[in-house]
Amino acid sequence: MEKIIEIRHLKKFFGENEVLTDINFSVSKGEVVCIIGSSGSGKSTLLRCLNLLEMPTSGDILFRGENILEHNMTNSVYRAKLGMVFQQFNLFNNLTVIDNCVVGQVKVLKRDRDSAKKKAMEYLELVGMSQFINAKPHQISGGQKQRVAIARALSMEPEALLFDEPTSALDPEMVGEVLKVMKHLAKSGLTMLVVTHEMSFARDVANRVVFMDSGVIVEDNTPEVIFNNPSNERTRIFLKRILDN
Amino acid sequence: MAVDATSPFFDWVFYILQNYWPLFLRGATVTLIISLTGTIVGFALGILIGVVRTIPVDQNSHFIKKLGLKVVNFLLLCYIEIFRGTPMMVQAMVIFYGAAMVYNIHLSPLYAGIFIVSINTGAYMAEIVRGGIISIDKGQFEAAHSIGMTHAQTMLNIVLPQAIRNILPALSNEFVINIKDTSVLNVISVTELFFMSKSAAGNNFRYFEVFLVTCVIYFIMTFTVTRILRYFEVRLEGPSAYTIHGSQTVPEAEIKIMGREKK
C-alpha cells in the first residue's frame, strides 16, 4: 500500500525534556490508525509534529516520499494536505459555520467563493450541520462545533485527517454524535490518524492501534492483537487500567 | 445686549454665546478634525506596528528574517517608549519648532497638530493592538495554520477581526482622550476649542463664564462620541439569533433560534 506519511527517527525536545524518543512509524492510504496511551506519553506531540504545529528537534517526516523538513515544500502548502481536528475545536470565532468551511478553500486553495460554498455545504451535510450554516461558533454546542471542525478540515480535501483527542472536551452525551461521523468517514476510506481515549472506537474502527508510553511507540499492531493479546507488559497494564474503569 | 463688569453671571454667559458662537463652532470643528483624523491614523499605525511586533520567529526562521525583525522591533519599541513617556505638549513644541529650525519645514499648525496626535495615538494603540493580538486563543492560530494559511492570511482573516473587536472600547477611550488632549496644541497656536476660548475669555476678562461654556462643549463632544462608538460595538457583536435553514430532511425550516448566553 502507498505510504502517505512516514516518520523516521523523529525526536522532540521541550527544552531539556525529551518528549519523543526515536519514533519510526508510517500511515498508508485508507488506513485508520489510533494512537492510545496515557496522558503525557507524547501522543498529541507526535500528531502536532506531523503537521508541524510543533517543529521536530530531529528526524525526518516523509509525505508521499518527499522530505518535508528539507524545505522543498513550504509549511503552509504541506499543512493544507493534512487536515487537523483539535480537542478544543478551535472554530474561527469571528466566522459563521459556513465561512469556517469556506475561508480556507478561498484563501489557501484559491477556489472561487461559490464552488467553495458548494463544497462546504456538501461536507456540512455529511456531518449533519447544514442547517446551522449561519450560526456563530458560540451559538452551537460542543458536539456541533466538533462536527463543523471536521467539515472544515474535510472541505480542504486533505490526503489524511489527524484527530487530536476529538471527543475529550465533550460532554458524554455529545461524544456519540462525533464518533458516529468519524466512523462514517473511516468507512468511506479516508486516511485517519486518531489520538483517542475512546477504546471502543479504537477496537471497532481502527486498522491499526499504536500504543505509546513515555515518548516511545511500545506496540503497533492490529486492534485484535493489542486488545486481546498484547505482547508488551506496559500495554497490558494500561489497557487493564482503562478497561476496568 | 449690553453687559458690563457688574452684570450677573447668566447675562455674561448669554452675551458670550451670542457674540462668540462662531468662534466656539470653529474651535470645536478643528478639535474634532484633529482628534478624529489623529485617532484613525493612529489606529492604523497601531495595527501595523502591533502586527509587526507579533510576527513569530522560531529556530527554523531564516537568519536575515530574525535579525531584521530584531532591529525593527527595537526601533518600534523606542518609538513607543519615547512617545508614551513624554508629554504631548512638549512633543508638540519640539516637533513644531524643531521641524522649522532644523529642517526648515514650516508646518501649518493644523497639520502639525494632526501629525502629533496621530503618532501619539499610534504609540498607545500599538501596545493595545499587540495586547489584543496576543490575547486571542492560540487555538485560532493553530487551526488557521492547520488548514494551510500563512501567518499573514491568519492575521488578516482570523486574528485581526477578533482582536479589533476586542480593542474597540480602548479605541473609543483613545478618541475621547484625544478630543480633550488636543487642547494642549494651543501651545503651537492650533485654533482648536481651547485656543478659541482663551481668546474669547481674554477679550472680555471673563474666564469663568467662557470656560464653563467650553467645558459643556467638550462634554457634548466626548459624550456623543462614546455613544456612537458604543452603538458600533454592539452592532459588531452580530445578531444574537441565527436562522436554521431548510435541508433535505426539513425543507421549509426557517426558524430563528435565540443565541446562547455568551461566556
Interface residues (C-beta under 8 A of the other chain):
Chain A: N51 L53 M55 N75 S76 V77 Y78 R79 A80 K81 L82 G83 M84 F86 Q88 F89 N90 L91 F92 N93 N94 L95 T96 V103 G104 K107 V108 L109 E125 S130 Q131 F132 I133 N134 A135 K136 H138 Q139 A149 R152 A153 M156
Chain B: D58 Q59 N60 D137 G139 Q140 E142 A143 A144 H145 S146 I147 G148 M149 T150 Q153 N157 I158 P161 Q162 R165 G238 Y242 T243 I244 H245 G246 S247 Q248 V250 A253 I257 G259 R260 K262 K263
